[in-house]
Amino acid sequence: MGEARGEEKGPAGVSLSLPWPRDQVLTFALELGIVTAVLLVGGIAMRRRGRLAMGRRLFVGTGISGFICAISVLAAYTIAPTLPTPYVPFTAQFEQNPVPNTTENIAAGRTVFQQSCVLCHGIEGRGDGVAALTMNPRPVNLQLHVPQHPDGFIHYWIANGVPGTQMPAWKDTLSDTQIWQVVRYLRELAAGRP
């Protein structure tokens, strides 16, 4: 989506995002998890050999690195997913889709998508619509992008548009229910059930 990397601020002027994308944060957490395991094994070995002070130090190191590893994983699944995508209010990730997951709502979402979104995102939502070739940046592949974000993020981007792209704000054109129906349809589309 846009090129914003945490420089946009929320209403209070505070940005809650990391300067790294989720995969880099998870890689760091995995590496730190390995270090934690090595420290733990080393601490157990030292304790068995009678070197209690060294074993204690290694156990303290294990606790510290384990704590940092846990914080990294937590950050990867809460703050980092918003990158490199533009600002979204922190509370948007907790919004639940109020529209029931019924075939009628999915069909209504499909209709709105076909009327309003296909030109840019394409029939299958792959970012290959007729107008996509003239856009910079090109529309995202929704089949890949939608599963990476909570419903509240998708709703926010549809309603408010995406700064730095040609994605318009639809909140003045579509009702809130229609936007949530589109979110329902996009989940089905991303799951391969169009």
N, C-alpha and C positions, 0 to 999 in steps of 0.2 A: 504494500500500500504506500503511503507517503514516505518521505525521507526523514521525518521527524524522529529524533532519537532522544527523547526526554527533555527537549528544550522548551516544549509548550507547557504552560503552567495551568493549574486548575483555578477554580474561583478564588481560593485563598492565596494564590501565587506559589503553591507548593506542588512539585512534581514528584510523584511516587513511582519511579521507574529506575531500573538499573541500566548502566551503559553497555550491557552485554545481552545478547539474545539467549533464549532458554537453553538451546543445545550447548552453548559454551558454559553456562552455569552448571548444567547437569554433568558435563565432562569434568569440571573442577570438582564437583561433589564426588564423582566416582574416584578421581585421583586421590582426593582427601580420604575417602573411605578405605582405599588401599593402604595409605599411610597409617590410618587408624588401626587397621588390622595388623600391620607390621609392628607398630608400637605395642599393641596388646600382646602379641606373641612374644616380643622381646621382653616385656614386663613379666610375663609368666615364666619365661626361661630364667630370668635373673632371680626371681623369687625362689625358684627351685634350686638354684645354685648357691643360695644363701646370701646373695648380694641384695639385701632388703632395701637399702637406700636407693640403689640404681633401679630396682624394680618399682619402687614407689614413684620415682621421677617418670619412669616410662608410663605408669598408670595415669599419672596426672596429664602427661602429654596425650595419652589415649582419650581421656575425657575432654580435653580442650579441642583436639582435632575432630572428635566425634560430634561435639556440639556445633562447631563451625560447619561440618558436613551436613548436619540436620538443618541448620539455618539456610545453607545453600540450596538444598532440595526444596525447602519451604518457599524460598524466594523464587526459585525457578518456576514453581507452579502458581505463584500469586502475582508477583511484580513483573518478572521477566517476560511473560507471554505478550505484554503490550508492546514489545520492541521487535522489529523496528517500525511497528505501526504507530500512528499518531496518538495523541493524548485521548484517553477515555477516562471519565471519572472513576475513581477507585471503587465506588459503590456499584458501578454498572456490572461488575463481574458477579455480583450477588443477586442481580435481578433474575427472576424466574419468568418464563413465558406464561402469561395468564391465559393464553388461548389453548383450549384442550387439544390434545394430539388425536384429532379425528380425521377421517378421510375427507370430510367436507371442508375443514379448515386447510388441509394440505392442498386440496383442489383449488380453493379460493386463493391460496398463496401462489400456486402455479399460475393461475390466471393473471394475477397482478404482476408476477415476475415476467410472464410472456408479454404483457402490455408495456411494462416500464423498464425492464432490465436487459432483455434479450439483445437489444441493439448494441450494447457495449459488452455484456458478459457472455453472450452467445446462448444458444438453446440449451446446452448442457452445463452452462455456467463455467466454462473453461477459460473465460477471458478472451474468446476468439470471435466476438460479435462483429458485425459489419463495420461499425464505427471504431472498433478497437485498433485497427491499423493506423489510424490517424492520431491516436492518443499517446501522450508521453507524460507520465508512465502509463503503460498499458494496464487495462483492468486485470485484477487478480483472478487466478483460477479458484473459483469458489469451492470446487470439489476438494481442493487441498487446503484452502485457507479456513473455511468454516469450521472443520473439526478442531482447529487449533485454538479456538476462542469460545468463551461462554456466550450464551444467548444474549445477555445484556450488552456485550460488546457489539455483536452483529446488529442488534436493534439500534444502538446508539449511532453506528456508522450509517445505517440506512436513513435514520431520522435526521441526522445532522450533517451528513456528507463527510468527506475525507479531505482535510486540508492538504494542499500540495498535489492533488489529483483532480480529475474532472468528475469525480463522483459527487453528484449534487445532493443537497439536503431534500429529503422527500416528506418531511413532517408537515409541510404546507399543502402538499398534494394528496398524500395518503393519510388515512386515519391511523391511529395507534393500533387498532385491531388489525388493519390490513398489513401494517409493518410486521406485527408479530406473526401473522399468517405466512408472510414471506419467509420469516425466520424458520417456521415449521417446515415449509417446503424446502428451504436450503438444507436443512438437516437431512431430509429424505434424499435430496439430490446428491449430497455428499456421501451418503451411505449406499449410493447406487440403486436407489428405489425411486426413480423419477416417475 
